[in-house]
């Protein structure tokens, strides 16, 4: 199960690995904490919310994911705390994943490139929410919803971390990842400039791949639970 803050968070690298895993028969669900409504400066949040949800559904489909849940926290002002931990614990108990996937939870992307507060809050809550989902005595109200504790979640994989520990060969799946990122056309247009999904993803994956003996790869930081 992937849990990230915004539509498009998974598409800047992790989606290529997701394409590989779904092709291998693994079942993956996406959980989006927000609908990305504050992400396009020139578009009102009411409109952006609908467009970005549709783009996320299309991008997930491009890599074989059909299960998508939006938690409807407010974009740009996600708060780490009990409500977010509870929502993630609920999804962990409901979907009973073996592995969680998320985005860099650290304060930077490496060096001086500061990370979004939304990413940091969600990354921290993913680890804590997974542990909460395994503990019968934390959020006992979830049991009243018919959701029993789930202790089978073994790890969190953080894509984009400046402290990677593992990598996935995506040589045969990079094109799927590129197609997935291209689905976020309204968001990419809103960024301005000449951002090219193909160039961006191919550059990063080709830099890492040869060190692993393959053409293209994406990295993750593995945090055991």
PELIN-V432574 format. One record per pair of residues at least 6 apart in sequence whose ideal C-beta (glycine too) atoms are under 7 Angstrom apart, sorted by the first residue. I is the first residue (numbers start at 1). J is the second residue. D is the distance in Angstrom with one decimal. If there is no record, write none. Layout:
# PELIN-V432574
I_J_D, I_J_D
This chain:
# PELIN-V432574
1_28_6.9, 1_29_5.0, 1_31_6.3, 1_91_6.7, 1_95_5.2, 1_97_3.9, 1_100_5.7, 2_10_5.7, 2_28_6.4, 2_30_5.1, 2_31_6.7, 2_101_4.0, 2_102_6.8, 3_31_4.5, 3_88_6.0, 3_100_6.2, 3_102_5.3, 3_122_6.7, 3_126_5.0, 4_10_5.6, 4_32_6.4, 4_33_7.0, 4_102_5.8, 4_103_5.1, 4_122_6.4, 5_33_5.0, 5_34_6.0, 5_78_6.0, 5_118_4.1, 5_119_5.6, 5_122_4.5, 6_32_6.9, 6_34_5.8, 6_36_4.5, 6_39_6.3, 6_75_6.6, 6_118_6.7, 7_32_6.0, 7_35_6.8, 7_36_4.3, 7_52_4.4, 7_53_6.7, 7_55_6.0, 7_56_3.6, 7_184_6.9, 8_184_4.6, 8_187_5.6, 9_103_4.9, 10_18_6.9, 10_30_6.9, 11_59_5.4, 11_180_5.0, 11_181_4.1, 11_184_6.3, 12_160_6.8, 12_181_6.8, 13_159_5.0, 13_160_6.0, 13_201_7.0, 13_204_6.6, 13_218_4.7, 14_101_6.0, 14_159_3.9, 14_218_6.7, 15_59_6.9, 15_63_5.0, 15_177_4.5, 15_180_4.2, 15_181_6.9, 16_170_4.0, 16_173_5.2, 16_174_5.2, 16_176_6.6, 16_177_3.0, 16_201_6.9, 16_205_6.8, 16_218_5.6, 17_168_4.2, 17_170_5.7, 17_218_5.3, 18_28_5.8, 18_63_4.7, 18_65_6.5, 19_63_4.0, 19_64_6.4, 19_173_4.1, 19_176_3.7, 19_177_6.0, 20_168_6.4, 20_170_5.8, 20_173_4.5, 21_28_6.2, 22_28_5.9, 22_63_6.2, 22_64_3.1, 22_65_6.5, 23_64_6.7, 23_173_6.9, 28_65_5.3, 29_67_3.8, 29_69_6.9, 29_95_5.5, 30_60_5.3, 30_65_5.6, 30_67_6.9, 30_68_4.7, 31_69_4.8, 31_71_6.6, 31_91_5.2, 32_56_6.4, 32_68_7.0, 32_70_4.9, 32_71_6.9, 33_71_5.0, 33_73_4.9, 33_78_6.0, 33_122_5.4, 34_73_5.3, 34_74_6.6, 34_75_3.9, 34_78_6.7, 35_49_4.5, 35_52_5.9, 35_53_5.1, 35_70_5.4, 35_72_6.8, 35_75_6.8, 36_48_6.7, 36_52_3.9, 36_75_5.6, 37_45_3.8, 37_48_5.0, 37_49_3.9, 37_75_4.9, 38_45_5.9, 38_75_4.0, 38_76_4.0, 39_48_6.3, 39_52_6.5, 39_75_6.4, 39_187_6.0, 40_48_4.7, 40_186_6.6, 40_187_6.2, 40_190_3.8, 41_190_6.4, 42_190_6.2, 43_190_6.6, 51_186_4.9, 52_187_6.3, 53_70_6.7, 55_183_5.2, 55_184_4.8, 55_185_7.0, 55_186_6.3, 55_187_6.7, 56_68_6.7, 57_68_5.9, 58_183_4.2, 59_180_4.3, 59_181_6.9, 59_183_3.8, 59_184_6.1, 60_68_5.6, 62_176_6.2, 62_179_4.7, 62_180_4.2, 62_183_6.1, 63_176_5.3, 63_177_6.9, 63_180_5.1, 69_91_6.5, 71_87_5.0, 73_84_6.6, 76_118_6.6, 78_84_6.9, 78_118_4.5, 78_121_4.7, 78_122_6.3, 79_121_6.4, 80_121_4.1, 80_124_5.5, 80_125_5.6, 84_121_7.0, 84_125_4.6, 85_125_5.3, 85_128_5.3, 85_129_4.7, 85_132_5.4, 86_139_5.1, 88_125_5.6, 88_126_6.1, 88_129_2.9, 89_129_4.7, 89_132_4.0, 89_133_4.0, 89_139_5.5, 89_142_6.4, 90_142_5.7, 90_147_6.3, 92_129_6.3, 92_130_5.5, 92_133_3.3, 92_150_5.6, 92_153_6.1, 93_133_5.0, 93_142_5.8, 93_147_3.8, 93_148_6.7, 93_149_6.7, 93_150_5.0, 94_147_5.9, 96_150_4.8, 96_152_6.3, 97_153_5.6, 98_152_5.9, 98_153_6.4, 98_154_5.7, 99_154_6.3, 99_155_5.7, 99_157_6.4, 100_126_5.8, 100_130_5.8, 100_153_6.2, 100_156_4.5, 101_157_5.0, 101_159_7.0, 102_122_6.6, 102_123_5.4, 102_126_4.6, 102_156_6.0, 102_158_5.5, 103_119_5.3, 103_123_6.5, 103_158_6.6, 103_159_5.8, 103_160_5.5, 104_115_6.0, 104_119_6.0, 104_123_6.7, 104_158_5.7, 104_160_4.0, 104_161_4.8, 105_119_6.8, 105_120_5.7, 105_123_2.3, 105_124_5.6, 105_158_6.0, 106_115_6.2, 106_161_6.4, 106_162_6.0, 107_114_6.8, 107_115_5.8, 107_120_6.4, 108_114_5.5, 108_115_5.5, 108_162_6.5, 109_115_5.8, 109_160_6.7, 109_162_6.0, 110_162_3.6, 123_158_6.4, 126_156_5.7, 127_156_5.7, 127_223_6.1, 130_153_5.0, 130_156_6.7, 130_225_5.4, 131_225_6.4, 132_138_4.5, 132_139_5.9, 133_149_6.7, 133_150_5.3, 134_149_5.4, 134_150_6.1, 134_151_4.5, 134_153_6.9, 135_149_6.4, 136_149_4.8, 153_225_5.5, 154_225_6.1, 155_222_5.5, 155_223_6.4, 155_224_5.2, 155_225_5.8, 156_223_4.6, 156_225_6.7, 157_220_4.1, 157_222_5.9, 158_220_6.1, 158_221_4.3, 158_223_6.7, 159_218_6.6, 159_220_5.5, 161_221_3.6, 163_221_5.2, 164_219_3.7, 164_220_6.2, 164_221_5.4, 165_221_5.3, 165_222_4.9, 166_220_5.1, 166_222_5.1, 167_208_6.1, 167_212_5.5, 167_217_4.6, 167_218_6.6, 167_219_4.6, 167_220_6.9, 168_217_6.2, 168_218_5.6, 169_212_6.5, 169_214_4.3, 169_217_5.4, 170_177_6.6, 170_205_6.2, 170_216_5.1, 170_217_6.1, 170_218_5.6, 171_209_6.9, 171_214_5.1, 171_215_4.5, 171_216_4.8, 174_201_6.4, 174_202_6.7, 174_205_5.6, 174_216_4.7, 177_201_5.7, 178_197_5.4, 178_198_5.2, 178_201_5.3, 181_197_4.0, 181_201_6.4, 182_197_5.1, 188_195_5.7, 205_216_3.7, 205_217_5.9, 205_218_6.0, 206_215_6.8, 206_216_5.9, 208_217_4.5, 208_218_7.0, 208_219_5.9, 209_215_4.9, 209_216_4.6, 209_217_4.4
